[in-house]
């Protein structure tokens, strides 16, 4: 067999997917043997041997024809996103792309064995598939890393793929499923969990979407006047970082923490500050991300002078009163929202998860800390009464019901209880640790298992890593110098122009939404005038071409709003993106739920009856916030 296909394939693979190419180069032998032979029509076919048993993967007569028949037999409806379980020689992957060419936006290939992919690369020219932007490869991922790998894949794929998560269909090759049944079940379950997490992060409640933005607008002066985390990138490269959270297990080992003081960079979740103060342990920073007024009470629970040498590392989505009560220095940390790009004030943007502990981890990573040692990061509860460490503020206690809890793998026990929110925190740590280039030590000594971490007692971790004195405070004060008066004035002049141009664009978007509402109202008047009061009567009598025309006009109007102007994309799109994406997921799912085009179009129009006023209401709220912030900043910094 010629090696020419392999050389061509590997050349493309190294250009397009270098990490996968390196993994194939290092792939270890397995207990499976891949035998490629010519079929009756001359095309290569594949047999997989395990011990004395042979599995014929493709037809011995016409592999491509068989694969197309297998895909056609599945009768997938609305196959926008396809998961292919098992690569074989790629025949069924090609068949999926061919048969669903008019609708597919992406195909995810799950292959457990790198040697199987090497066999395919040696036998068949797959360069077109390797070059395709539609195909994403998940090869040789250990089951323990399934969630992290698939969540990362969906994050990197972006909104263009995430919009179609509700349309997922799965092609499972009947022969390969026998070989890898347990693996495929694990990967499908992990994919659905990752997809659920991403969908969960989108919402369609305007008031909820506006809370963080309202806080950002109220914190603009704080953003302008304070340094950003980017000024401290890499400032503590190779220095151990200790992250303290308030999980119940903190009660077990908090007595060990004083031994780490002065020999690490220590950051705590905002809820842990009071607990650390009670034990005489002063961290270098505390992290805050919650959009609740009660967060201010977490800080006023400790003396004002004690806070003066602690940095507040927070995203500016927190309530403005939190910044007002804080007496120590402040460093601004952006999360990956387009709204922060709209500000055009570079402070440092990190891929921050939902909890303040997730934020703290990313801050330590940005500082260059290695290893990062987790303490009190339980992400679980021994029972509904004990949710945090002793001494934590009463506002942290959760009102849980036993019915809300479910079991996950524990660090020291076979399983522990958690709930949906705290399990989301845990899963975020899994993906963060997978992306972190250093070593993450889980010294929690209890709680839920976090894949990718190294388990160790806190005493062992301190003895091994926290041995040298580190001058943290002077270094932070040096690198996080606040902007000068001249820099502040220059920043305000630039941002003032941005606010003025944004206001004009927002007013334009509101008009487009009003036009969309009028379109929907005109269609409903048309239905009333024609006597279409019953659904079945509408489906039977209303002209399909007229419905197509109305539907397309509304889709175009929706598109005009989504694509409107530079500053709308940066300012308003951040506010409405969660709403738009949630709606778009539901729009894309309609053909999956029903194959009657007229019924789907009517349902889409009914959804647009909510879409246009929902977006319009959010835009009006955003315009009001913009005008208020403009007036306040003009009063503070001058016209």
N, C-alpha and C positions, 0 to 999 in steps of 0.2 A: 504494500500500500504506500502511495507517495506521501511524503510529508509536506507537500506544497500547501494543501489546505490549512494545515496547522500553522505554518509560517505566516500565511496571509492573515489568518484569524488572530494570531497572537500580536501581530503588528497593529491591527486595529484595536485589539483589546488593551494593549499597553497605552495607546493614545487616548482611548475613550474611557477606559475603566482600569487605571493603573493599579489600584489597590486589589482588585480582583485578579489581575494578571500576576501580581506578586504572590497572592495566596495560592494560585494554581502552581506556580513554580515551586512552592514549598510543600505542596500537598503530599501527605503521607499515604502509603499503600493501605488498602482496606480489604475486607474479606469478600469483596465482590470482584468478579472478573467480567470485563466488558468485551464481547466478541462481535466484531463488525464483519459482515459478509455481504456479498451482492445478492439482492433479491432476483426474482425471475425477470423483472424488467430492467435489471442492471443497476438500480438504485441501491445504496447501502441500507442494510437492515441490521437491527441490534438484538443480541441475545445477552442477558445478564445471568451469570452463573454464581450460585452460592452453594458451597460444598458440592453435593452431588445433584443439586436441583437446578434446572435451567428455566428461565423466564423469557419467553419470546415477546419482546416489546413491540415490534412493528411487523407488519405483514411480510411474508416471504415472497409475495407476488407483486404488490404495488403499495408500498408504504404511504406515499403521499395521498393516494385515493382513499385508503383506509382511514387516515387521519381526518380528512375532510368529512367523510361519512360519520365518524365519531362525533365531530363538532356539530355537524348538522343535526344529528340525532338528539343532541341536548336541547335544541329549540330554545336557546337563550333569548329572552326578551329584553330589549334596552341594554344590550351588553356594552356599556360605555367603559367600564373598568373590569378587566378580566384577570383572574388569578389562575395561572397554569401550574399545576402541581406535578413536578417532574419534567426534566428536559428531554430525555431520550436523545434522538438525533434531530430534534427540533421540528419534526413533521407536524405535530399537533399545535405547536406554537405558530407556525406559518399558517396553518388552517384557520386558527382563531383570527389572525390578522386579515386573512383573505375573506373569510365568510362574513366577518363583521366590519369590513373596511369602512363602510359608510357611517358607522356610529362610534367605533372604539376610539377612546382617547388615551388609553394606557393598558399595558399588559405587564403583570408582575410574575416573574418566573421564580418558582421555589424549587431549588435543587439541593438535596441534603449532602450529596457526595461530590467534592471537587474532581475526583477521578472520573466520574460520569461525564462532567463537562469537558474534561481533557479528551476523553474518548470521542465525544461529539466534534470537538475542534479538530481532531486528527482525521476524522472521516468525512466531514461535510463542510462546505463553504458557508459559514454563518456570518460573514462580514456585514451583510445588509442588516441582520438582526442586531449585531453588536453596535452598528452605527446609528440605529434607529433611536430617535428621542421618545418613541412610544414604549419601548421595552426597558424594563428595570429588572436587574438581576439580584437575586438573593441566593447566594451559593455558599454551602458549607457553614452556615450559621449554627452554632451550638444551640440546643433547645433552651438552655438557661439564659441565652442572650437574645431570644427571639423577639421579645417585646421591644427592647432597646433598639435592635436593628430595624424593625419594621416601623417603629415610631419615627426614627431618624429618616428612613426612606420617605415616609409621607411628609415629613417636615421639609425635606429637601425638594420633593416634588412640587410643593407649593399649592396655592389655591387652585391652579389649573387642573390638578388631579383631585384635590380635596373636595371640590364641588361635586364630584361623582362618587363619593364614598358610599352613598346609599344605593348605588346601582351595581355594586359588586356582584359578579357571577364567578363561579369556580368550576374550572375544568380539571377533573381528576382522572388521570390516565388509568384505565382499569388494571393494567399489569403492574405499573409502578406503584399503584396504591397498595398492592399486596406486599411489596418490598418495604415500603416506608409508611405504613398506615399510622403508627403512633406519632412519627415525626410530623406528618402532614396535619394531623389533628392539632398538635401543639402549635404549629405555625398559623393555621387558620384561626385558632382561638386567640393567639397573640395579635394577629392582624386586626381582628374585630375589636379587641381591647384598645389597641392603638388608635383605630379609627374612632371608637367611641370617645376616647379622651379628646381627640381633636374636635369632633362634633360638639362635645360638651363645652369646649372653650368658646364656641360660637353661641350667640343668643339672639333673640329677637325682641327684647324689651327695651324700648327707647330710654326709659328712666334709668335702668340699670347700666346701659351703655354710656349714659351721660355723666354718671357719678364721677368716674375717674377723670373725664375730660373737664368737668367743672372744677375739680381739684387742681388739675394742671393749670387751668386759666387763673385760678386763685393763687397759684404758687409761682407765677412768672417772675415776680420780683426776686424770690428766693433763688430761682434758677439762674437769673442774670448775675446775682451778687456772690455766688458761691462756686468753688472749684468743682471739677468733674473727675470721675474715677479714672478717665483716660490719662490724667496727669500722673497717676500712680501705677500704670501698667508695668509689670515686671519689677517693681521696686523691691520685692522681697523674694526674688527668684531663689528657689532651693531651700527657703526657710519653712519649717513646719507651720502649718496653720491648724488651729483648733476651732471647731464650730460647735457651740453649745446651744442645745435646744432644751425644751422643758418637758420632754417625755417622762413618764413615770419612772423609768429606769435611772434617771439622773439622781434619784435619792440614793442609789446604791454606791455610786462612785464619785460624787461631787467632792468628797474629801480628798481625792487624788489630784484635783485640778490645781491647787496652789503650787504643786511641784512643777507645773508647766509655765507658771507666770514668769515672764522675763526671758523665756527660752522659746517663744513661738509668737506668731500673730494670732491673737484670740479675738473672735467675733462671736456675738451671741444673737439669737433671735430676740426681738423686742420683749417678748414675754418672759425671757430668762433673766433680764437685767435685775429685776427685784430679787430673784432667787440668788444670783451671784453676789449682790450687795449684802444680803443676809449672811453670806459666808466669807465676806471680806475679799472677794475676788473681783478685780477691776479689769474688764476686757478692754481691748483697744478700740472696738467699734461695736455698734449694735445695728441690726438690719431691720427695716420696716417696710411693709408693702401693702398692708391692709387699708382699705378705704373706709375706716370707721373712726368716729370721734373718740371712742373709748381708748384708742391707742395712746392718746395724750396722757391718760391716767396711768398707763404702764410706766411712763417716764417720771411723772410727778410723784410716784410712789417711792422714789429714791432721792436723796438730798441733792439740791441744786449744785453745790460746790463739787460733789462727787462726779457729776456728769461733765464737768468742764474739761476733763482730759479724755473724754470718750467721743469718738466720731459717730455721727449719725449717718449711716449709709442707707439712703432710702430712694425709692422711685418717687417722682413728684406727683404720683397719683394719690398719695396720702392726703389726709385732710390738712388744710393750711394751719389750723390751730396746733397741730403736732409740731410743726416747725416753730411756731410762736413760743411754745412752752420749753422747747429744747434750749439748754444753756451752753452746750458744748459746740464744737465745730461741726460743720455739715459738709458732706460730699454728695454731689448729685450723681445718681445712677439711672440712666435711661434703660427701659426695657424696649424690646424690638417692636415699637409702634411707629407707624408713619407719622403720627402727630409730632413726635419728637424730631423727625426729619424736617417737618414744616417749620419748627422753631429756628432751624439753621443756626443753632448754638451748640457746637460739638462739645459734649461733656463725657461721652463714652457710653456706648450702647451694648448691653449684655443680653443673651437669650435667657431671660429669667422665668422660672416656673411660678406656680401659683402661691407658694408660701414664702414667708420671710426667711426660713431656713434654706430654701432653694436659692433665694437671692444671696444669702451669706456665702453659700458654696461658690457661686459665680464670682463674688467679690474676691474671695481667697484665691480662686483660680486666676483672676485677672492680675492680682498682685504677684503672681508667680509662685505661690506657696506649693511646696511638695515635701512631704505628703500632706494631705488634708485629713484630719482626724475628726470623726463624727462622735459627738457625745450627746446622749439624751435624744437621739433621733429615732424615737420608737415607731412612729407612724402606726401606732396600735394602742390598744387599751387592755389592761387586765380585766376590767369590768366597766359598766356604764357610770359608776360612781367615781372611778379613779382614772381621769383622763390626762392629768398633768402632774408634774413633780410637786412635792410639798412646798408651800410658800409662794406658789405662783398666784398671780392676781386672780381674784374671783371672776373677772370678766373673761378669763380664758377657759373657764369650766364649760363643758359642752352639755347640752340637754339632750342626751342620747337615750334611745329606746333599744332594748335588746334585739328587737326585730330588725333594726337598721344594721346590725353588725354581721360580719361574715368572717370566715377563717382564711388566713394566708400563712405561708411558711414563716416560722419564727427563727430568730438568731440562736436562741438557746433551747427553745421548746419546739416540739414538732409543728405546732401551729399557734397563732395568736389571733385575737379579734381585731378587726379594723372596720372602717366604714368607707363609703365611696370617696369622700373628700380626702381623708388621710391616706387612702390607698393611692389616690391621684398624686399626692405629695411623694409617696414612696416611688411610684412609677417615674415621676420626674427625676428623682435622684438616680434611678437606674439609667435613664438616658443621659443625664449629666455626667455620671461616672464613666459611661461608655465613651463619651467625647473627651474626657479629661486625659491628658497625656501623662499625668503623674500617678501616684499611688494613693488610693483612698482607703483609709483605715476605719473600719466601723468598730468603735470602742463603746458602743451603746450598752453592751452587756444586758441585752433584753430586746424586746420589741420585734418588729418585722424584719425579715431578711431582705437585704438590698443587693441584688445581683451585681457583680463586678467589684464589690468591696472586699477588703481583706479583714477578716474578723480577728480581733485581738482585744485583750482587756486594756483598760485605760492605763493601768500601771505599766503593763508591757510596752504600750505605745510610747509613753513618756520616757521610760528607761531607754528605749531604742532610738527615739528621734529627737527628744527635747533635752539636749545635753549642753548646748552652747548658748551663752548669753546673747540676746538680740536687742539692739536699741531701736525699738519700733516707733515710739512717740516722736523723737527728734526727726526721724526719716519721714514720717507721715507729714509732720508740720512743714518740712522742707519741700516735698514734692507737691503737696496740696495747698500751695499758696493761693489765696483768693485773688480775683482779678482787680486790677487797679481802677481808679476813678476814670481814667481815660479809656480803658478797655470797656468799662461798663457803659459809658456814654456812647462809644462807637457801636456797641452791641445794640443799644436801644434805638439808635438812628436807623440801623439796618432793619431791625425787627418791626419798627413802626411802619415802614413802607410795605412789609409783608402783610401786616394786619389790614392795611387800607386796601390792598389789591384783593386779599382774601374776602373781605366784606362784599366787594362788588360781585365776585364769583358766587358766593353763597346766595345772594339775592337772585342771581340768574337760575340757580338750581331750584330754588323755591318756586319760581315761575314755571319751570319745566314740570315739576310735580303737580302743580295746579292744572296744567294742560293735560297731564295724564289722567287726573281725576275726572276732568270733563269728558275725556274719551270714554271712560268706563260708564259715566252717567248717560252719555248719548247712546251707548250700546244697550243699556238697560231700558231706556225710553223706546228704542227700536223693538225690543222684545215685548214690552207692554203693548205697544201699538199693534203688533202682529198677533197678539193673543197667545204668546208662548208662555203659558203659566205652568205647564207640567214638563218635567225633564224628558220623558219618553216622546212627548209631542214635539219638543224642540229637536230632539235627535232625529226624528222622522221627517220633519217638514222644513227646518231652517236650512237654507242653501249652504252647502259645504264651502263653496268658493267665497261667499260673503263672510262666513265665519273665519276662513283663512285670512281674508283681507283685514278684518278687524283685529285678529290675533297678531298678525305681523306688524300692524301699525303700533300696537301697544308694546310689542317686543322692541321695536325700533326706538320708541320713546323711552323705554326703560334703559336701553343701551346708551342713549344720549346722556342720560343722567349719570350712569355709571362711569362714562368716559369724559365727563365734563371737566375742563380746565385744570391747569397745573396745581393751583392752590387747593382746589376742591379735593384733588387726589391725595394731597398731603394732610390737609386739615380735616375736611369733612369725611373723607373716605375712612380715616381711622375711626371716626365716631360711628359711621353707619356700616362699616365693613362686616361686623359680626351679624348685623341684621340682614344685609344683602346676601352674605354667604349662606346663612340659614335658609333664606327664601330660595336661593338658587339651588341648593341641595334638594329642596322639596319640588321645585320646578323640574329638575332633572330626573327625579324619581317617578314622576307621573306616568311615563310610558311603561315603567316596570309594573305599576299597579293595575294598568288597564291598557289593552291594545286597541281600543276604539279611539281614533284620532279626534273625532268631534267631541267626545266626552272629555278627553284630556285637554283640548283647547278651551272648552268652556270652564273647566276647573281652574286652568291657568288664569283665565280672565277674572274669575272670582277671587283668586289669590291676589291679582293685581289691584283689585278693588281695595285691598288692605295695604298693598305694597306702596302705592303712590302717596296716600296720606300719612303712612308710617314714616317714610323717608322725609316727606315734607315737614312733619311735626318735629322730627329730630333736627332738621336744618334750621327751623325757626328757633328752636332752643339754642342751637349752636351759634346762630347769629346774635341772639340776645347775650350769650356769654362773651362773644367776641367784642360787642359794643361796650359791655361793662368793663371788661379787662382793658380795653383801649383807653377808656376814660380814667381808670385807676392808674395805669402806667403813665399816662400823660400828666396826671396830677403829680405823680412821684418823681418822674424823670424830666418833665418839661415837654412842651410842644415842639 
